[in-house]
Amino acid sequence: MNILRITSGDSAGEILAKSGLPEEVFVWHDILYDGLRIPGWPDDDTLIGRALFLEKVTDGGLDRHHILEILRHQYVKLAEAGTYDHVVLWFDACLFD
């Protein structure tokens, strides 16, 4: 069976990956409750705007080019989710999730 497990946070993703589950674990890396969001996204202009926002709110701790690469990858992966037999969401009750 082809299963995609989506979670947020590298810690949760590492725990799931080490748990012995044979399926793919995908970690989501975007704080959607804050920053630029435009109807019709994730177009490139919005992703660039989000990358700039995330670089700014981390005081440069995260590089906008690296963030943009991650954002583009995750939305491609999300678009591919329909090709899996099942998608399992692993989230807790926090604003990030």
mmCIF file of the C-alpha atoms, coordinates in Angstrom:
data_MODEL
# 
_entry.id   MODEL 
# 
loop_
_atom_site.group_PDB 
_atom_site.id 
_atom_site.type_symbol 
_atom_site.label_atom_id 
_atom_site.label_alt_id 
_atom_site.label_comp_id 
_atom_site.label_asym_id 
_atom_site.label_entity_id 
_atom_site.label_seq_id 
_atom_site.pdbx_PDB_ins_code 
_atom_site.Cartn_x 
_atom_site.Cartn_y 
_atom_site.Cartn_z 
_atom_site.occupancy 
_atom_site.B_iso_or_equiv 
_atom_site.pdbx_formal_charge 
_atom_site.auth_seq_id 
_atom_site.auth_comp_id 
_atom_site.auth_asym_id 
_atom_site.auth_atom_id 
_atom_site.pdbx_PDB_model_num 
ATOM 1  C CA . MET A 1 1  ? 0.000  0.000  0.000  1.00 0.00 ? 1  MET A CA 1 
ATOM 2  C CA . ASN A 1 2  ? 1.239  3.475  -0.895 1.00 0.00 ? 2  ASN A CA 1 
ATOM 3  C CA . ILE A 1 3  ? 0.823  5.776  2.138  1.00 0.00 ? 3  ILE A CA 1 
ATOM 4  C CA . LEU A 1 4  ? 2.000  9.347  2.678  1.00 0.00 ? 4  LEU A CA 1 
ATOM 5  C CA . ARG A 1 5  ? 2.240  10.523 6.285  1.00 0.00 ? 5  ARG A CA 1 
ATOM 6  C CA . ILE A 1 6  ? 2.267  14.305 6.700  1.00 0.00 ? 6  ILE A CA 1 
ATOM 7  C CA . THR A 1 7  ? 3.312  15.998 9.935  1.00 0.00 ? 7  THR A CA 1 
ATOM 8  C CA . SER A 1 8  ? 4.753  19.300 11.059 1.00 0.00 ? 8  SER A CA 1 
ATOM 9  C CA . GLY A 1 9  ? 8.094  19.788 12.706 1.00 0.00 ? 9  GLY A CA 1 
ATOM 10 C CA . ASP A 1 10 ? 11.311 17.943 12.114 1.00 0.00 ? 10 ASP A CA 1 
ATOM 11 C CA . SER A 1 11 ? 11.183 16.340 15.562 1.00 0.00 ? 11 SER A CA 1 
ATOM 12 C CA . ALA A 1 12 ? 7.823  14.698 14.873 1.00 0.00 ? 12 ALA A CA 1 
ATOM 13 C CA . GLY A 1 13 ? 8.981  13.687 11.404 1.00 0.00 ? 13 GLY A CA 1 
ATOM 14 C CA . GLU A 1 14 ? 12.139 12.065 12.764 1.00 0.00 ? 14 GLU A CA 1 
ATOM 15 C CA . ILE A 1 15 ? 10.166 10.122 15.381 1.00 0.00 ? 15 ILE A CA 1 
ATOM 16 C CA . LEU A 1 16 ? 7.723  8.843  12.746 1.00 0.00 ? 16 LEU A CA 1 
ATOM 17 C CA . ALA A 1 17 ? 10.552 7.950  10.369 1.00 0.00 ? 17 ALA A CA 1 
ATOM 18 C CA . LYS A 1 18 ? 12.346 6.006  13.126 1.00 0.00 ? 18 LYS A CA 1 
ATOM 19 C CA . SER A 1 19 ? 9.149  4.273  14.288 1.00 0.00 ? 19 SER A CA 1 
ATOM 20 C CA . GLY A 1 20 ? 9.493  1.497  11.759 1.00 0.00 ? 20 GLY A CA 1 
ATOM 21 C CA . LEU A 1 21 ? 6.519  2.539  9.637  1.00 0.00 ? 21 LEU A CA 1 
ATOM 22 C CA . PRO A 1 22 ? 7.436  1.607  6.076  1.00 0.00 ? 22 PRO A CA 1 
ATOM 23 C CA . GLU A 1 23 ? 5.576  4.486  4.466  1.00 0.00 ? 23 GLU A CA 1 
ATOM 24 C CA . GLU A 1 24 ? 6.909  7.892  3.477  1.00 0.00 ? 24 GLU A CA 1 
ATOM 25 C CA . VAL A 1 25 ? 6.960  10.682 6.077  1.00 0.00 ? 25 VAL A CA 1 
ATOM 26 C CA . PHE A 1 26 ? 6.655  14.243 4.790  1.00 0.00 ? 26 PHE A CA 1 
ATOM 27 C CA . VAL A 1 27 ? 7.293  17.196 7.111  1.00 0.00 ? 27 VAL A CA 1 
ATOM 28 C CA . TRP A 1 28 ? 5.384  20.426 6.444  1.00 0.00 ? 28 TRP A CA 1 
ATOM 29 C CA . HIS A 1 29 ? 7.459  23.591 7.040  1.00 0.00 ? 29 HIS A CA 1 
ATOM 30 C CA . ASP A 1 30 ? 5.223  26.637 6.837  1.00 0.00 ? 30 ASP A CA 1 
ATOM 31 C CA . ILE A 1 31 ? 3.511  28.719 9.517  1.00 0.00 ? 31 ILE A CA 1 
ATOM 32 C CA . LEU A 1 32 ? 0.292  29.347 7.619  1.00 0.00 ? 32 LEU A CA 1 
ATOM 33 C CA . TYR A 1 33 ? -1.345 31.277 10.458 1.00 0.00 ? 33 TYR A CA 1 
ATOM 34 C CA . ASP A 1 34 ? 0.953  34.270 9.889  1.00 0.00 ? 34 ASP A CA 1 
ATOM 35 C CA . GLY A 1 35 ? 2.295  36.195 6.922  1.00 0.00 ? 35 GLY A CA 1 
ATOM 36 C CA . LEU A 1 36 ? 1.325  36.750 3.296  1.00 0.00 ? 36 LEU A CA 1 
ATOM 37 C CA . ARG A 1 37 ? -1.442 34.607 1.818  1.00 0.00 ? 37 ARG A CA 1 
ATOM 38 C CA . ILE A 1 38 ? -3.133 35.547 -1.456 1.00 0.00 ? 38 ILE A CA 1 
ATOM 39 C CA . PRO A 1 39 ? -6.204 33.807 -2.974 1.00 0.00 ? 39 PRO A CA 1 
ATOM 40 C CA . GLY A 1 40 ? -5.172 31.335 -5.644 1.00 0.00 ? 40 GLY A CA 1 
ATOM 41 C CA . TRP A 1 41 ? -1.804 30.578 -4.099 1.00 0.00 ? 41 TRP A CA 1 
ATOM 42 C CA . PRO A 1 42 ? 0.625  28.865 -3.976 1.00 0.00 ? 42 PRO A CA 1 
ATOM 43 C CA . ASP A 1 43 ? 1.719  30.885 -6.976 1.00 0.00 ? 43 ASP A CA 1 
ATOM 44 C CA . ASP A 1 44 ? 5.373  31.915 -7.207 1.00 0.00 ? 44 ASP A CA 1 
ATOM 45 C CA . ASP A 1 45 ? 4.769  35.532 -6.140 1.00 0.00 ? 45 ASP A CA 1 
ATOM 46 C CA . THR A 1 46 ? 3.110  34.405 -2.920 1.00 0.00 ? 46 THR A CA 1 
ATOM 47 C CA . LEU A 1 47 ? 5.813  31.824 -2.180 1.00 0.00 ? 47 LEU A CA 1 
ATOM 48 C CA . ILE A 1 48 ? 8.504  34.470 -2.706 1.00 0.00 ? 48 ILE A CA 1 
ATOM 49 C CA . GLY A 1 49 ? 6.587  36.834 -0.404 1.00 0.00 ? 49 GLY A CA 1 
ATOM 50 C CA . ARG A 1 50 ? 6.282  34.114 2.242  1.00 0.00 ? 50 ARG A CA 1 
ATOM 51 C CA . ALA A 1 51 ? 10.005 33.337 1.980  1.00 0.00 ? 51 ALA A CA 1 
ATOM 52 C CA . LEU A 1 52 ? 10.852 37.016 2.483  1.00 0.00 ? 52 LEU A CA 1 
ATOM 53 C CA . PHE A 1 53 ? 8.442  37.204 5.434  1.00 0.00 ? 53 PHE A CA 1 
ATOM 54 C CA . LEU A 1 54 ? 9.918  34.101 7.092  1.00 0.00 ? 54 LEU A CA 1 
ATOM 55 C CA . GLU A 1 55 ? 13.459 35.393 6.599  1.00 0.00 ? 55 GLU A CA 1 
ATOM 56 C CA . LYS A 1 56 ? 12.450 38.689 8.211  1.00 0.00 ? 56 LYS A CA 1 
ATOM 57 C CA . VAL A 1 57 ? 10.637 37.199 11.225 1.00 0.00 ? 57 VAL A CA 1 
ATOM 58 C CA . THR A 1 58 ? 13.633 34.950 11.933 1.00 0.00 ? 58 THR A CA 1 
ATOM 59 C CA . ASP A 1 59 ? 15.958 37.979 11.723 1.00 0.00 ? 59 ASP A CA 1 
ATOM 60 C CA . GLY A 1 60 ? 17.825 36.280 8.894  1.00 0.00 ? 60 GLY A CA 1 
ATOM 61 C CA . GLY A 1 61 ? 18.151 32.997 10.775 1.00 0.00 ? 61 GLY A CA 1 
ATOM 62 C CA . LEU A 1 62 ? 16.504 31.362 7.789  1.00 0.00 ? 62 LEU A CA 1 
ATOM 63 C CA . ASP A 1 63 ? 17.671 32.311 4.308  1.00 0.00 ? 63 ASP A CA 1 
ATOM 64 C CA . ARG A 1 64 ? 14.904 33.327 1.871  1.00 0.00 ? 64 ARG A CA 1 
ATOM 65 C CA . HIS A 1 65 ? 16.401 31.239 -0.961 1.00 0.00 ? 65 HIS A CA 1 
ATOM 66 C CA . HIS A 1 66 ? 16.478 28.121 1.209  1.00 0.00 ? 66 HIS A CA 1 
ATOM 67 C CA . ILE A 1 67 ? 12.940 28.820 2.457  1.00 0.00 ? 67 ILE A CA 1 
ATOM 68 C CA . LEU A 1 68 ? 11.669 29.312 -1.101 1.00 0.00 ? 68 LEU A CA 1 
ATOM 69 C CA . GLU A 1 69 ? 13.192 25.980 -2.166 1.00 0.00 ? 69 GLU A CA 1 
ATOM 70 C CA . ILE A 1 70 ? 11.441 24.234 0.746  1.00 0.00 ? 70 ILE A CA 1 
ATOM 71 C CA . LEU A 1 71 ? 8.103  25.956 0.041  1.00 0.00 ? 71 LEU A CA 1 
ATOM 72 C CA . ARG A 1 72 ? 8.194  25.032 -3.648 1.00 0.00 ? 72 ARG A CA 1 
ATOM 73 C CA . HIS A 1 73 ? 9.068  21.424 -2.822 1.00 0.00 ? 73 HIS A CA 1 
ATOM 74 C CA . GLN A 1 74 ? 6.314  21.042 -0.246 1.00 0.00 ? 74 GLN A CA 1 
ATOM 75 C CA . TYR A 1 75 ? 3.592  22.357 -2.560 1.00 0.00 ? 75 TYR A CA 1 
ATOM 76 C CA . VAL A 1 76 ? 4.731  20.027 -5.341 1.00 0.00 ? 76 VAL A CA 1 
ATOM 77 C CA . LYS A 1 77 ? 4.591  17.173 -2.825 1.00 0.00 ? 77 LYS A CA 1 
ATOM 78 C CA . LEU A 1 78 ? 1.143  18.255 -1.648 1.00 0.00 ? 78 LEU A CA 1 
ATOM 79 C CA . ALA A 1 79 ? -0.090 18.313 -5.260 1.00 0.00 ? 79 ALA A CA 1 
ATOM 80 C CA . GLU A 1 80 ? 1.169  14.713 -5.624 1.00 0.00 ? 80 GLU A CA 1 
ATOM 81 C CA . ALA A 1 81 ? -0.720 13.532 -2.524 1.00 0.00 ? 81 ALA A CA 1 
ATOM 82 C CA . GLY A 1 82 ? -3.621 12.337 -4.674 1.00 0.00 ? 82 GLY A CA 1 
ATOM 83 C CA . THR A 1 83 ? -1.378 9.686  -6.210 1.00 0.00 ? 83 THR A CA 1 
ATOM 84 C CA . TYR A 1 84 ? -1.085 7.865  -2.866 1.00 0.00 ? 84 TYR A CA 1 
ATOM 85 C CA . ASP A 1 85 ? -3.529 5.169  -1.737 1.00 0.00 ? 85 ASP A CA 1 
ATOM 86 C CA . HIS A 1 86 ? -3.856 6.925  1.632  1.00 0.00 ? 86 HIS A CA 1 
ATOM 87 C CA . VAL A 1 87 ? -2.718 10.177 3.204  1.00 0.00 ? 87 VAL A CA 1 
ATOM 88 C CA . VAL A 1 88 ? -2.373 10.193 6.993  1.00 0.00 ? 88 VAL A CA 1 
ATOM 89 C CA . LEU A 1 89 ? -2.155 13.525 8.814  1.00 0.00 ? 89 LEU A CA 1 
ATOM 90 C CA . TRP A 1 90 ? -0.140 13.558 12.076 1.00 0.00 ? 90 TRP A CA 1 
ATOM 91 C CA . PHE A 1 91 ? -0.797 16.895 13.796 1.00 0.00 ? 91 PHE A CA 1 
ATOM 92 C CA . ASP A 1 92 ? -1.413 18.177 17.288 1.00 0.00 ? 92 ASP A CA 1 
ATOM 93 C CA . ALA A 1 93 ? -3.546 21.057 18.538 1.00 0.00 ? 93 ALA A CA 1 
ATOM 94 C CA . CYS A 1 94 ? -1.288 24.064 18.045 1.00 0.00 ? 94 CYS A CA 1 
ATOM 95 C CA . LEU A 1 95 ? -1.517 27.071 15.726 1.00 0.00 ? 95 LEU A CA 1 
ATOM 96 C CA . PHE A 1 96 ? 1.255  25.744 13.481 1.00 0.00 ? 96 PHE A CA 1 
ATOM 97 C CA . ASP A 1 97 ? -0.764 22.625 12.696 1.00 0.00 ? 97 ASP A CA 1 
# 
